[in-house]
Amino acid sequence: MSGIAEDSRTGVGKGDGVIVPTFDERHRAPVLVVPRIPSFDLAERRRYVIQEEPSEVRLPLDVLLVPRPGASVLVVSLHGYTDRKKYSLPRFERLASLSTLDTHVLYVSDPTLSLAADLSLAWYVGTASDDLVSRHAALIAACAAQLGVERVVLAGSSGGGYAALALGPRIPDSFVVAFSPQTRIGNYHAPHVNRFIRRVFPQFASWQEVEREYPRRMNLCLDASTNGGPKGWYVQNNRDPFHRKNHMAPYQKTVGPGMRFFEERHREGHGPPKVERVLDWVSAAIRHPDSPPAA
């Protein structure tokens, strides 16, 4: 983590304490590499790489803001599992589908994945020395304030849903739409959890040790029992018994009344709804968070 590594696809280089403009061809956006939360461009699509000091211990935050003049809602897109053989970083999920919404959209890539080429899921947790939940919450809140929005909708599936649930209580006027999320990292499938621990927390022998050290970052049931949890909609695939039992059920027991739970039929096993159904839920949250979409 010694600064922002050169990326052959985008030409992003070290900021060295100044704004460094370049261009991201893949996401069709100019890039600003900056040392702190910037003044966001409220009119043009732009990617921001924020490398705060000390760069040796802080991962660079990487976001793409697509503003929509006159919009009153900011949608934040958080990704889940990323097949590193299929996708390159940064990962800005649902870029095509969410661009159809009449809102500002902030796409947030999990910089933890940059720590290892075989790391596909990291829940936006960060490292022992870098609490990414707090840093991303500050970034999103600053972006929302500069845009002057009335509400922030945090949307994510699986590991992205975990991040949305973690961020919700920390961002004013926010509303979560989480699709079949994890709620306790240690309750997820062992190969993914063990790889995450080895790559991100190598000084610990097990996920149990990491959870004892960072309980609220690793277990959202503990987090919700402390702060009441976020407001929003938890949308569970009823064909995914593993997540119903190991993640939804314990979270229901601890989260406050601001979170409503829904079950509906999606794909067999774990995975997000179809794109059209994701848009149904996110669009409903944009219009009126008291009115979920029709079944």
N, C-alpha and C positions, 0 to 999 in steps of 0.2 A: 504493500500500500504506500509506495513512495511517490505519490502523485498520480496524474492521469496518464495511463500508458497510451502510446501511439496506437491508433486504430487505422489499419490500412483501408478500411471501407469508408471512413468518414473524415480522416485527416485531423482528428482531434488530438491536440498535443497539450503539454503542460501549460497551466495558466500563469504561473510565476507571479501571482498577485495582480494581474491585469486581465482585462477582457480580451479574449482571443477569438476573433470571428473566423469561421470556416463554414463548410457546407456538408450536410449529410444527404447524399444522393439517395440512399435507400428510403429515407423518410421524407424526402423532398422538403428539407428545412434548413435554414441557417443555424449554426451552432454557436453558442456563447459559452466559453469556459471561464468561470468566475470563482472567486475565493469565498463568496458568501451568498446568502439568498439575494437574488437580484431584484431590480425593478423590472417586472415582466413587461414584455411588449404586448399591449392589450389589443393590438389590431392585426398582427401578423403571426402566422404559424412559426414557431421557433423551438429548437431544442436547447436545453440548458444543462450543462455539466457543472455541478457545484463541488469544488474541491476545497473543503475547509481545512484549516490547520488545527493540529499537526497532521499533515498528510500521511505520516507513517502509521497512524492508528485510525484515521477516519477514511472510510470509503467514499469515493465520489458519488454524489447523488446524480441521477440521470433521468431527466423528464422531458416530455414533449408537450408543449401547450399549444392547443388549437383553439384560439378565441373565436367567439361569435358575437359581433357587435350587437348590443341591445339585449343580450341574454341575461337572465336573472338567476341562473343555476349553473354551478360548476359540477360536472361529472368527473370523478376520478376513477381511472381504470387500473386495476391491480391484477397482475397475472399470477397463474399458478405454476404447475409443473411445466418445465421447458425442456423439450428434447434437444439436447445440445448438438446432436448430429443433424437436426432439421432446421433449428433456429440459431441465429447468431445474436449476440448481445449488442445493443440493448434490446430488450423485448418490450414492445409497446403493443399490448394485446387489444384486439378488436378495433384496430385503427380504422378499417373500412366501414364496419357496421355502425360504430358509434359516431362516425362523422356525419351520419344522416340525421342526427338529433339537432334540434334548435337550441343548443346549449354550448357553453364553453366546455372543453374536454381536456383534462390533464392526464396523460399517460405516464405511468411511473414504472420504471424497470427496477428490479431488485439487484442492487450492486453486489450483494453477497455472492451471487453466482460467479462473479469474476474471480473469486479466490481459487477456483479449481475447474479444469475443463470437463470433469465428469460430474460436477454438481448441478443438479437439475431442479432442486427444490430447496428453498431456504427460508420461506415464510416471512421475509423482510425483517428478520430478527436482528441481524447485524452480528457483531462479534463481542468478545468479552470486554473490549475497550470502546465499542462503538454501538450505542443504542439507536438503531435505525428507526424504531417506532417513534421516539421523541423527535428525532431530526426530520423525519418525513412529516410528522404532524405539524411542526413549525413551518416547514416549507409550504404545505398545502394551505394552512391557515393564512400565511402571508399572501399567497396567490389569490385566495378567495377575497381577502380584504382589499387587495389592489383592484380586483375586478369589480368589487362592490356588489357581490351576489347576495341573494337572500338565503340560499341554502347550498350545501355541498352534499352530493350523492356519491357515496363510496361504494363501488361495485367490484365484485371479484368472485371467482369460483375456486373451490378447493383451497390451495395455499393462498391464493389471492383473496378468498373470502376470510381466511384467518387474519390476513393483514387488515382488511376492512373492519372486522370486528375489534381488532386491537386499536386501530386509529380512531374509531368513532367517538369514544368518550373523551378524546384529547383534542377534538376539533369542534369549535363552536358551530351551532346551527347545522350539524351534519346528520345524515340519514344513511343507513347501511342497507345495501341489498347484497346478501351473501348466499351463494348457491352451493349447497352441500359442502360447507367448509370443514376443515379440521378445527378443533377447539383446544386440543392438547397435543403438542408435537409428539410426546412420548407414546401417545395412543395410536399413532399412524404406523404404517407398515415398516417393520424393522430394517430392511435394507436401505430405505430412504433415510430413516432417522439416523442409523449408524453412520452412513456416509456423511451426512450433514455434521454430525458430531466430530468425526475424524478430520474433516476439512476445515471446519469453522471454529471448533472448540477443542483443538488437539491436546490442550493441557488437562482435559478432563477424561476420565476413563469411561463414562457412560452418560446417557441422557439424564438419568436420575441425578447424577452429580450436578449437571448443568441446571436442571430445574431447581435443585436446592439452592443454588447460587443466584439464579435469576427466575424466581417462581412466576412472576406476573408476565414476563416475556415469553416463557415456555408453556404456560398453562392459562388459557383465557378464562377458565372457570374460576381460578383464583383471582384473576384480574377483575372479573365481573362481580365477584363477591365483595371486592373492595370498593369499586367505583360505581357499581350498579349496572355497568355495561352500556352499550350504545342504544340508540333508538333505531329501529329499522325492521327489516323483513328478513327472516331466515327461511330460505326456500330449499327444502330437502327433497331429493329424489327418493321416492318410496321404493325404488328398485335397487337401492344401495343399502342393504341391511347393515353392513359394516359401519358406515358413517352414522346411520340412525342410532345404533347401539352405543358406539364408542365416542361419538362426538356430539350429536344433537342431544341425546338423552341427558348426559351430565351437565351440559350447558343450560338446558331448560331449567334445571334445578337451582341454578345459581344466578342467572341473569335477571335483571329487573324487568318491570312491566312494560318498558318502552320497546322491548323486542317481541315481535309477533312471529309465530311459527306457522309454516305452511308446508304441506306435503303434496307433491304431484308427480305424475308419471313421466320420467325422462328415459334415457337410455338404460339398458341393462348394466348394472354395476356402477362404477364411479365415473362421473363426467358431467360436464355442464349441460344445460338444456340446449335445444337448437337455437341458432342465432335469433330467429324471430321471437322466441319466447324470452330470451334474455332482454331483447328490446322492449317487449311487453312490460316486463317488470321495471326496468329502468325508466321507461317513459312514464309509467304510472307514478313512480317516485318523484319524477320531475314535476308532473301535473299537480299531484296532491298526495302526500304521504299517508293520508288516512284511508285511501281508497286503492286497495290492491287490484290488479287486473282481473278480468273475468277468467274463469277456468277454461 
